[in-house]
Amino acid sequence: IWGTWAVPSDTPYFTGAMGNVNTCTSQGFVKMMFSLTVATYYASLILQAFMGIRNNFKEEEYAWIELPIHVVAYCVPCAIASMIAATENFNP
C-alpha cells in the first residue's frame, strides 16, 4: 500500500526502505485487514446467492443474514490483524 518506504530502514535487499517497526506493522495491519475483509465479502456473496435460491428469492426470508455477514466481515479480520500486529509478526 505504502510501498517500500514503510519497510524498516535496516532491512537488507529493500531499495528505498526508510521506515521503522511501527510503519511496517501498520502497513501489514492494513493489508491483512482489507485482504481478509474482501475475501469474506466474496464468500458472503456465495452464501447470499445460496440463501436466495433456497428461499425462492423471497428476500424477507433471508434478509436476517445481512447483519451477521457485516459483523463477521469486519470483526474477524480486525481480530486476526490485531493479534498479529500485537505480537509484531508483520515485521521482517
C-alpha positions as CSV (number, residue, x, y, z in Angstrom):
1,I,0.0,0.0,0.0
2,W,2.7,2.5,1.0
3,G,5.5,0.8,-0.8
4,T,9.0,0.1,0.4
5,W,9.3,3.3,2.5
6,A,7.3,1.6,5.2
7,V,9.8,-1.2,5.5
8,P,12.3,-0.8,8.3
9,S,15.5,1.0,7.0
10,D,17.9,-1.7,8.3
11,T,16.1,-4.5,6.3
12,P,18.5,-5.8,3.6
13,Y,17.5,-6.0,-0.1
14,F,14.8,-3.4,0.0
15,T,15.6,-0.3,-2.1
16,G,14.0,2.8,-0.7
17,A,13.3,1.3,2.8
18,M,13.1,4.2,5.3
19,G,10.5,3.2,7.8
20,N,10.6,1.6,11.2
21,V,8.9,-1.3,13.0
22,N,5.7,0.8,13.5
23,T,5.3,1.7,9.9
24,C,5.9,-1.9,8.9
25,T,3.3,-3.1,11.4
26,S,0.7,-0.5,10.3
27,Q,1.2,-1.5,6.6
28,G,0.9,-5.2,7.5
29,F,-2.2,-4.5,9.5
30,V,-3.9,-2.6,6.7
31,K,-3.0,-5.2,4.1
32,M,-4.2,-8.1,6.2
33,M,-7.4,-6.4,7.4
34,F,-8.5,-5.4,3.9
35,S,-7.5,-8.6,2.1
36,L,-9.4,-10.7,4.7
37,T,-12.4,-8.4,4.5
38,V,-12.6,-8.6,0.7
39,A,-12.3,-12.4,0.8
40,T,-15.0,-12.6,3.4
41,Y,-17.4,-10.4,1.3
42,Y,-16.8,-12.6,-1.7
43,A,-17.6,-15.7,0.3
44,S,-20.7,-13.9,1.6
45,L,-21.9,-13.3,-1.9
46,I,-22.0,-17.1,-2.4
47,L,-23.9,-17.5,0.8
48,Q,-26.4,-14.8,-0.1
49,A,-26.9,-16.4,-3.5
50,F,-27.4,-19.8,-2.0
51,M,-29.9,-18.4,0.5
52,G,-31.8,-16.6,-2.3
53,I,-32.1,-19.8,-4.3
54,R,-33.1,-21.9,-1.3
55,N,-35.8,-19.4,-0.4
56,N,-37.1,-18.8,-3.9
57,F,-35.8,-15.3,-3.8
58,K,-38.2,-14.1,-1.1
59,E,-35.9,-11.5,0.4
60,E,-37.8,-11.3,3.7
61,E,-36.9,-15.0,4.3
62,Y,-33.2,-14.5,4.2
63,A,-32.7,-10.8,5.0
64,W,-31.7,-11.7,8.5
65,I,-28.3,-12.9,7.3
66,E,-27.1,-9.5,6.2
67,L,-26.2,-8.2,9.7
68,P,-24.2,-11.3,10.7
69,I,-22.3,-11.1,7.3
70,H,-21.3,-7.5,8.0
71,V,-20.3,-8.2,11.6
72,V,-18.2,-11.2,10.6
73,A,-16.7,-9.4,7.6
74,Y,-15.2,-6.7,9.8
75,C,-14.8,-8.2,13.3
76,V,-13.0,-11.4,12.4
77,P,-10.3,-9.8,10.1
78,C,-9.9,-7.0,12.6
79,A,-9.3,-9.5,15.4
80,I,-6.8,-11.5,13.3
81,A,-4.9,-8.5,12.1
82,S,-4.8,-7.0,15.7
83,M,-3.5,-10.3,17.1
84,I,-0.7,-10.4,14.5
85,A,0.1,-6.8,15.0
86,A,0.2,-7.1,18.8
87,T,2.8,-9.9,18.5
88,E,4.8,-8.0,15.9
89,N,4.6,-10.8,13.4
90,F,4.2,-8.4,10.5
91,N,7.8,-7.3,10.8
92,P,10.7,-8.9,8.8
